[in-house]
Amino acid sequence: MKTRTTMIIAAAVVALAACNKKTATENEASQIEANAENAASNVTAAGANEASNIMNSAENKASAVKNEAANEASTIKNSGDNKAEAVKDATENKSK
C-alpha cells in the first residue's frame, strides 16, 4: 500500500512538473503581456501626475488672483479711510 501511494504521488509530481514547463513561445507571450501591462501602468501614472500638476497650477493661480484682489481691496479701503480722515481733519480745523 505504501509503495502504491508513493508511486501515485511520484507520478502526480512528475505530471505536475511536466505541466509547468513553458515553451519559448509561451514565455515570450507572457513577457509581451507583462511589458504591455507595465507600459499601460506607466501611462496611467503619467496621466495622473500631469492631471495633478495641472490642478496644483490652477489652484496656485486661483490663490494668486484671490490674493491680488484682497490686496487691491485693502488698498482701496485704506485710501478711503485716509480720505475720510483728511475730511474729518479739515472739518475740525475749520471749526476751530
C-alpha positions as a Python dict, from the first residue, in 0.01 Angstrom:
ca = {
    (1, 'M'): (0, 0, 0),
    (2, 'K'): (283, 237, 89),
    (3, 'T'): (461, 163, -236),
    (4, 'R'): (145, 216, -434),
    (5, 'T'): (75, 553, -265),
    (6, 'T'): (434, 659, -314),
    (7, 'M'): (418, 566, -683),
    (8, 'I'): (92, 761, -730),
    (9, 'I'): (235, 1068, -558),
    (10, 'A'): (555, 1042, -761),
    (11, 'A'): (355, 1015, -1085),
    (12, 'A'): (146, 1316, -985),
    (13, 'V'): (457, 1521, -910),
    (14, 'V'): (613, 1426, -1244),
    (15, 'A'): (290, 1513, -1426),
    (16, 'L'): (265, 1842, -1244),
    (17, 'A'): (624, 1929, -1323),
    (18, 'A'): (566, 1849, -1688),
    (19, 'C'): (261, 2077, -1696),
    (20, 'N'): (453, 2370, -1552),
    (21, 'K'): (713, 2373, -1826),
    (22, 'K'): (651, 2658, -2065),
    (23, 'T'): (767, 2670, -2421),
    (24, 'A'): (977, 2957, -2550),
    (25, 'T'): (670, 3090, -2730),
    (26, 'E'): (466, 3087, -2410),
    (27, 'N'): (746, 3263, -2223),
    (28, 'E'): (768, 3525, -2497),
    (29, 'A'): (392, 3577, -2490),
    (30, 'S'): (400, 3616, -2112),
    (31, 'Q'): (681, 3869, -2138),
    (32, 'I'): (495, 4069, -2404),
    (33, 'E'): (187, 4070, -2184),
    (34, 'A'): (387, 4183, -1880),
    (35, 'N'): (555, 4458, -2083),
    (36, 'A'): (218, 4580, -2209),
    (37, 'E'): (79, 4588, -1855),
    (38, 'N'): (384, 4783, -1735),
    (39, 'A'): (352, 5030, -2023),
    (40, 'A'): (-17, 5079, -1950),
    (41, 'S'): (59, 5136, -1582),
    (42, 'N'): (326, 5391, -1672),
    (43, 'V'): (87, 5580, -1900),
    (44, 'T'): (-180, 5580, -1632),
    (45, 'A'): (65, 5708, -1370),
    (46, 'A'): (199, 5976, -1604),
    (47, 'G'): (-154, 6092, -1681),
    (48, 'A'): (-242, 6108, -1313),
    (49, 'N'): (75, 6305, -1240),
    (50, 'E'): (5, 6550, -1522),
    (51, 'A'): (-353, 6597, -1403),
    (52, 'S'): (-226, 6660, -1051),
    (53, 'N'): (26, 6914, -1179),
    (54, 'I'): (-246, 7094, -1374),
    (55, 'M'): (-473, 7103, -1069),
    (56, 'N'): (-193, 7235, -849),
    (57, 'S'): (-106, 7501, -1104),
    (58, 'A'): (-469, 7606, -1131),
    (59, 'E'): (-501, 7623, -752),
    (60, 'N'): (-186, 7834, -733),
    (61, 'K'): (-316, 8072, -1000),
    (62, 'A'): (-653, 8095, -825),
    (63, 'S'): (-478, 8176, -496),
    (64, 'A'): (-267, 8442, -666),
    (65, 'V'): (-580, 8603, -813),
    (66, 'K'): (-753, 8594, -474),
    (67, 'N'): (-450, 8748, -304),
    (68, 'E'): (-422, 9019, -566),
    (69, 'A'): (-790, 9104, -528),
    (70, 'A'): (-760, 9111, -149),
    (71, 'N'): (-457, 9340, -171),
    (72, 'E'): (-636, 9572, -411),
    (73, 'A'): (-941, 9580, -187),
    (74, 'S'): (-722, 9664, 113),
    (75, 'T'): (-554, 9942, -83),
    (76, 'I'): (-891, 10089, -182),
    (77, 'K'): (-1020, 10063, 175),
    (78, 'N'): (-707, 10227, 317),
    (79, 'S'): (-729, 10503, 61),
    (80, 'G'): (-1092, 10564, 156),
    (81, 'D'): (-1007, 10565, 524),
    (82, 'N'): (-726, 10815, 462),
    (83, 'K'): (-954, 11045, 262),
    (84, 'A'): (-1221, 11024, 532),
    (85, 'E'): (-962, 11114, 796),
    (86, 'A'): (-846, 11405, 583),
    (87, 'V'): (-1203, 11533, 552),
    (88, 'K'): (-1257, 11497, 928),
    (89, 'D'): (-932, 11676, 999),
    (90, 'A'): (-1020, 11955, 756),
    (91, 'T'): (-1362, 11995, 916),
    (92, 'E'): (-1213, 12007, 1265),
    (93, 'N'): (-955, 12263, 1156),
    (94, 'K'): (-1227, 12487, 1006),
    (95, 'S'): (-1441, 12474, 1318),
    (96, 'K'): (-1154, 12581, 1543),
}
